[in-house]
Amino acid sequence: MTSTGPPLEGRTTGRWHPETFVCAFRGHRAPAARARQVGQGDWLVGLEVVGGGHLGRCLRCDAWVLADPEAAERDEVGDIGDLDVPERGKKLRDSLVLKAIAVDRGVHSVVFGLLALGLLFLRSNLGGLQDQARVLVRNANGGLAGTGQATSRSFILKELNRLIGRNPKTLRVLLLTAVAYAVVEGVEAVGLWRARRWAEYLTALLTAGFLPFEVDELLKRVSAGRLIALVINMAVLVYLVWAKRLFGIRGGAQHDEGEGEAAERLPVLPGQPVRATPASSGPGRLGQ
């Protein structure tokens, strides 16, 4: 870790930041706040407070945390260069977006998995279900006789006739397709959650491959669900290709890794070093 590099982009008061969001759930990463004392060489991550005590800087969101001597885990901060800086800046934003895409793919995997189980049950009991469906269709036709109602317009009868006409080979193809989708989507979800580069390529290729089919389905029948799915998948594809620099776009993987390494550097904040005055010795209040 070094003390060079610009502050986080857009870091202004009153603006939402992903670093603050993550710290709100995971807690601050302030190693100096868990030390019993800080030295002059720790000014980048820890500051003594006039009148006693010290503050520790969160390495993720740059907030200053009042140290609790009773909860100290070590005597000193140690070598600043050995401190592990958590994800922040662009790297953190990318991580959050990839995790959101991973959740989406995980939901798809679960849905296809449930569909595969349903198809497996249907294929295993197809003969008995078709016999029962034939009995229901005969009884329904007899009950509707003379009523003037067209049998073909009955939704239940339509579905029963579809079940009767199901071919075991067709169900097998659908079952294998559902299993394949569930596995692939699950692999995507795990890889994206762990920020693996190969998972980004896999997701981009599969998403691009299915876009023509989604457009074709939307042209056949426009619905809110299909339109939302198309917009989400297009946004995912654009983000992966452009922001993550896939396929050599905008410099490729080297530039993307360079931005990630730059985000890990802990910048010097405006006004450092600072000291608290006796009048502002309350928790979290600092003076020059």
PyMOL commands that set and color helices and strands:
alter all, ss='L'
color gray80, all
select helices_A, chain A and resi 18-26+31-34+40-42+69-71+80-82+89-124+126-144+151-153+155-164+168-193+197-220+224-243+246-264+278-280
alter helices_A, ss='H'
color red, helices_A
select strands_A, chain A and resi 46-48+54-57+64-66
alter strands_A, ss='S'
color yellow, strands_A
deselect
rebuild
show_as cartoon
